[in-house]
Amino acid sequence: MQATVYKSTGSWYVVKGDDNKVYKARIKGKFKIDNLASTNPIAVGDRVTIENENDAESIVITEILERKNYIVRTSPHNKNQHHIVASNLDQTLLFATLRDPKTSTGFIDRFLITAEAYHIPAIIVYNKTDLLKEKDRVKLDEIRARYEKIGYRFLALSLHDQHGLEDIMEVLQNKVTLLSGHSGVGKSTFINHLFPDFKLRTQDVSSWSGKGMHTTTFAEMFDLPGGGCIIDTPGIRELGLVDINRKELSHYFPEMRGLLNQCQFNNCTHVNEPGCAIKNAIGEDGIDPERYLSYLNIMESIEEKSY
């Protein structure tokens, strides 16, 4: 029988069979998928084949079916290893905040690059808008304009004021959606709103660091009442890019892609080469200067050996 992985704890998995029953399962043998060496060979969202072992109640996963897509990051424990966040996604919602904690646009850009690389549509959700002062709202409008200009959907949310919920519920309908973002941006609170009986543990932002504390330990999928699923993930402090080198980085900036063939040199890195169409397009009506600066910062962070 086939099933979908709803929770992964590393050694045991919660799966939902095509018979709509929930099973606790373990891996039979070892899996290596698509030549991707990862810390978790099976991820939430995977379609798998399961069977009873020795006619007992013990359920084993015998096969992982081909993935439509997956999203991956560097392992939080070893930067040389990969960790599959989730698979078979229709879209991802990146939760961000301007206050308590502050999400840097550099983090947002790294996440968007990863989504672009794995062909997963990304939507930006700025939460806790009820905390914003007037100058914050001006800043939020600037950020919104920056990302909407290059084609990303941007939603504002306040669970406290019940503002923006209808838009998000519409987006989630009948989709498999990954929820991601820093710890403390309100993902668990949002899920508690969707499923009041769950009472997922939430935690205040650390007063000394300004960063959220981890409250979700393992990725987990939940069925939405009206159709579709959401996948909650542990809060991400930093997002390490996987298998993206300096030469191809610009391909994952939508506003740069259409200009790449106009550069004077085929191997242009858009840093200091003459005749660079990307640099010439920086300005109010072209490439946003903040996005270009983010490109440079990310370029610098990619190790030279991957060039």
C-alpha positions in Angstrom: 0.0 0.0 0.0 1.1 3.6 -0.6 1.2 6.3 2.0 2.3 9.9 2.7 4.8 10.8 5.3 3.2 13.2 7.8 6.0 13.3 10.5 9.6 12.4 10.7 11.5 12.0 13.9 14.6 10.5 12.4 14.0 6.9 13.3 10.2 6.6 13.3 7.7 8.1 10.9 4.0 8.8 11.0 2.4 8.0 7.7 -1.1 8.2 6.4 -2.1 5.4 4.1 -4.2 5.6 1.1 -6.8 3.9 3.2 -6.9 7.1 5.3 -5.5 5.3 8.4 -2.5 6.6 10.3 0.4 4.3 11.0 3.7 4.5 12.8 6.4 3.1 10.6 10.2 2.6 10.3 12.6 2.3 7.4 13.4 -1.1 6.0 17.1 -1.0 5.1 18.8 2.2 3.9 17.6 4.7 1.2 19.6 7.0 -1.0 17.5 9.2 -3.3 18.6 11.0 -6.4 22.2 10.6 -5.3 21.5 13.2 -2.7 23.4 12.5 0.5 21.2 13.9 3.2 20.8 13.5 7.0 17.2 12.4 6.5 16.6 10.0 3.6 12.8 10.3 4.1 11.1 13.6 4.4 7.7 14.9 5.3 5.6 14.9 2.1 7.3 11.9 0.7 5.1 9.3 -1.0 6.2 5.8 0.2 5.2 2.2 0.0 4.5 0.5 3.3 3.8 -3.1 4.3 3.3 -5.2 7.4 6.5 -6.9 8.6 6.2 -10.6 9.2 2.4 -10.4 9.5 2.9 -8.4 12.6 1.6 -4.9 13.5 5.0 -3.5 12.8 4.8 -1.3 9.6 7.9 -0.7 7.5 8.6 1.7 4.6 10.0 -0.4 1.7 10.2 2.2 -1.0 10.2 6.0 -1.6 8.3 7.0 -4.7 9.7 9.6 -7.1 9.5 13.1 -5.7 7.8 15.9 -7.7 10.2 18.3 -5.9 11.8 18.9 -2.6 13.4 21.8 -0.7 16.7 21.3 0.9 19.1 23.3 3.2 22.4 22.7 4.8 22.2 20.6 7.9 22.0 22.7 11.1 24.5 20.3 12.7 27.0 19.8 9.8 27.3 22.4 7.0 28.8 19.7 4.8 25.6 17.7 4.9 22.2 18.3 3.4 18.8 18.2 5.1 15.6 17.7 3.1 13.0 20.1 4.7 10.0 18.7 2.9 8.9 17.2 -0.5 6.1 17.2 -3.1 5.2 20.8 -2.4 2.8 23.1 -4.3 4.1 26.3 -2.6 5.8 27.7 0.4 4.9 30.5 2.7 7.8 32.3 4.3 6.7 34.0 7.6 8.7 37.2 8.4 8.4 40.0 10.9 9.6 43.5 11.2 9.6 43.4 15.0 10.0 40.7 17.7 12.0 39.3 16.0 13.2 41.2 13.0 13.6 39.2 9.8 16.4 40.5 7.6 15.7 40.8 3.9 19.0 39.0 3.3 17.4 35.9 5.0 14.3 36.4 2.8 16.4 36.5 -0.3 18.3 33.4 0.6 15.0 31.6 1.1 13.6 32.8 -2.2 16.8 31.7 -4.0 16.3 28.2 -2.5 12.7 28.1 -3.6 13.6 29.3 -7.1 16.3 26.6 -7.4 13.8 23.9 -6.6 11.0 25.4 -8.7 8.7 25.9 -5.7 6.4 29.1 -5.8 7.1 31.3 -2.7 4.8 33.7 -1.0 6.0 36.2 1.6 3.8 36.7 4.7 4.7 39.5 7.1 3.2 38.7 10.4 2.6 40.8 13.6 1.6 43.9 11.7 -0.3 45.1 14.8 3.0 45.8 16.5 4.1 48.2 13.8 4.6 51.9 14.3 4.1 54.5 11.5 7.8 54.4 10.4 7.6 50.5 10.4 4.6 50.6 8.1 6.5 52.9 5.7 9.3 50.3 5.7 6.9 47.5 5.2 5.4 49.3 2.2 9.0 49.6 0.7 9.6 45.9 1.2 6.3 45.0 -0.3 7.0 47.1 -3.4 10.4 45.5 -3.8 9.1 42.0 -3.9 5.8 42.5 -5.7 7.8 44.3 -8.5 9.7 41.1 -9.2 6.6 38.9 -9.1 6.3 37.6 -5.6 3.0 37.6 -3.8 3.2 39.5 -0.5 0.7 39.2 2.3 0.4 41.1 5.6 -1.0 39.3 8.6 -2.1 40.2 12.2 -3.4 37.3 14.2 -4.1 39.7 17.0 -6.4 41.9 14.9 -7.6 39.0 12.7 -6.3 40.9 9.7 -5.2 39.2 6.5 -6.4 35.7 7.5 -8.9 35.4 4.7 -6.3 36.0 2.1 -4.0 33.4 3.6 -6.8 30.8 3.9 -7.6 31.3 0.2 -3.9 30.8 -0.7 -3.8 27.5 1.3 -6.9 26.0 -0.1 -6.3 22.6 -1.8 -2.5 23.1 -1.8 0.4 21.3 -0.1 2.1 24.3 1.6 5.4 24.5 3.5 5.4 27.0 6.4 8.9 28.4 7.1 10.7 31.3 8.8 12.7 32.2 11.8 11.7 31.0 15.3 9.3 33.5 16.9 7.6 34.8 13.7 4.3 33.2 14.7 4.0 30.0 12.7 2.9 27.9 15.7 0.4 30.7 16.7 -1.0 30.6 13.2 -1.4 26.9 13.3 -3.1 27.1 16.7 -5.5 29.5 15.1 -6.2 27.0 12.3 -6.4 24.0 14.7 -7.4 25.3 18.2 -7.3 21.7 19.6 -3.6 21.2 18.8 -2.3 23.8 21.3 1.1 23.8 19.8 3.7 25.2 22.2 4.6 28.8 21.5 7.3 30.8 23.1 8.1 34.5 23.5 11.0 36.1 21.7 14.1 36.1 23.8 14.5 39.5 25.4 18.3 39.4 25.4 18.8 38.2 21.8 15.7 39.5 20.0 15.4 36.1 18.4 12.7 33.5 18.7 13.2 30.3 20.6 12.7 26.9 18.8 9.3 25.4 19.6 8.8 22.9 16.8 11.3 20.0 16.9 10.3 18.0 13.9 8.6 18.8 10.6 5.0 17.7 10.6 2.1 17.8 8.1 -1.5 18.7 9.0 -4.6 18.3 6.9 -6.7 21.4 6.4 -10.4 21.1 7.1 -11.3 22.5 3.7 -8.8 20.6 1.7 -5.0 20.8 1.3 -2.2 20.4 3.8 0.3 22.5 5.6 3.8 21.4 6.7 5.2 23.1 9.9 9.0 23.2 10.2 11.4 24.0 13.0 12.3 27.7 13.0 15.4 28.4 10.9 18.0 30.7 12.3 20.3 30.7 9.2 19.7 29.3 5.8 22.7 27.7 4.1 22.4 27.4 0.3 22.9 24.0 -1.1 24.7 23.2 -4.4 24.4 26.8 -5.7 27.6 28.2 -7.0 28.6 31.8 -7.8 28.2 31.3 -11.6 24.6 30.4 -11.3 23.5 32.6 -8.4 22.0 35.3 -10.6 19.8 32.8 -12.3 17.7 32.6 -9.1 17.0 36.4 -9.0 13.9 36.7 -11.3 14.7 40.4 -12.1 18.2 39.4 -13.4 17.3 36.4 -15.5 16.0 38.3 -18.5 19.2 40.4 -18.7 21.8 37.8 -18.4 22.3 37.3 -22.1 22.9 41.1 -22.5 26.1 41.1 -20.5 29.3 41.7 -22.5 30.9 38.5 -21.1 29.3 35.1 -20.9 30.9 34.4 -17.6 30.0 37.8 -16.1 29.5 37.7 -12.3 27.9 41.1 -12.3 30.4 42.5 -9.8 33.1 44.5 -11.5 33.1 43.4 -15.2 32.6 46.1 -17.9 29.5 45.9 -20.1 27.4 44.3 -17.4 23.7 44.5 -18.1 22.8 43.8 -14.5 24.8 46.7 -13.1 23.5 49.0 -15.8 20.0 48.2 -14.8 20.4 49.1 -11.1 18.1 52.0 -10.2 14.6 53.2 -9.5 13.1 51.7 -12.6 15.2 48.6 -12.9 16.9 46.3 -10.4 16.4 47.4 -6.8 19.7 48.5 -5.2 18.9 46.6 -2.0 18.4 43.4 -4.0 21.7 43.9 -5.8 23.5 44.5 -2.5 21.9 41.3 -1.2 23.2 39.5 -4.3 26.7 40.7 -3.6 26.5 39.6 0.0 25.3 36.2 -0.9 27.9 35.9 -3.6 30.6 36.7 -1.0 29.3 34.0 1.3 29.5 31.2 -1.2 32.8 29.4 -0.8 35.3 29.9 -3.6 35.6 26.1 -4.1 32.1 26.0 -5.5 32.9 28.7 -8.1 
